């Protein structure tokens, strides 16, 4: 059967029409990719994500420092929770930017984001350790005990010893009572003055030396109190019993203070915040700055970059 000339011509035109349609789609796609408005919008989206990450890092760092410097457990926990939440948001934005760069951008931008991801992982690790320490506030608790119940116990002891000295002023053993009581008072004050340096100290060896000095003073105080107990004029003395009881209470509190001081969470968290955390934060911010600059320097068709020309 013969095909009519009109149908034959139409069949020959089909491949050409398909080819033309493909060309239109390719050119249209190319034009869309090169559309300055779309390029600027894509650039703005990336820059916005980087800027939000930078702001998030700054906010997280401020919250972390507030957690370290807070004076109560509740305040520390509140700021620590803020730091964790802000850091999680930065990670979410990083993942979003990573997906965005898969659809466009340059190889350099992807590499810079990968560098940031590596530094940010270290940032998160340090932050986690630091905040876990900060919320425990062991040094602050030690200070509160040293200047609170510990100081009260020593004050009771010293007032009791002062009453003993006053009561024995006319006794034949007055000088001995005075010497032993004053020796115990002076020793207790020496221990009291050694507590704050111990709480503030970061070095374990220096803390060992401070504790050794406290142990020497403690042994002498107990020796003085025992010597007072055997004096006939102080037999069954109520104030001497009060002084001994108050010092024993102080000694128990001192053990708790030293234990808290040894944990050193406030001192250690502050040291980390000012050293390791500061360095990794600067690295993260510098990397994001380079990434933002790389995005801004991408050429856009029809857009002129560089400093404006001087007017004539």
Number of C-alpha atoms within 10 A of each C-alpha: 3 5 8 8 8 8 10 11 11 10 10 10 11 11 11 11 11 11 10 12 12 12 12 12 11 12 12 12 12 11 11 13 13 13 14 16 14 13 18 17 11 18 19 14 14 22 20 14 18 23 15 16 24 19 15 21 24 17 16 26 22 15 22 27 22 20 32 29 18 20 14 14 16 13 16 26 20 15 23 26 17 20 27 17 14 21 23 15 17 21 19 13 17 21 14 13 20 17 11 15 17 11 9 14 16 13 11 13 20 17 12 18 23 15 16 20 18 12 18 22 14 17 22 17 11 17 24 16 12 25 26 17 22 29 25 21 26 23 27 22 19 27 18 14 18 23 13 11 15 23 17 16 19 22 19 19 26 23 15 21 26 17 13 23 21 13 14 17 13 10 12 10 14 16 14 16 26 19 14 21 26 18 18 25 20 15 21 23 16 15 19 19 13 15 23 17 14 24 26 18 19 19 11 11 10 13 21 13 12 17 17 12 14 21 13 12 20 19 11 17 23 16 15 20 21 14 14 22 17 11 13 10 17 18 12 12 13 11 18 22 18 17 25 20 15 20 25 16 17 24 17 11 19 21 11 16 24 19 15 21 28 21 17 25 24 28 22 18 27 18 14 17 21 12 11 14 23 13 13 18 20 13 17 23 20 14 20 22 16 15 23 20 13 16 20 16 12 14 13 17 12 9 8 9 11 6 6 7 6 5 4 3
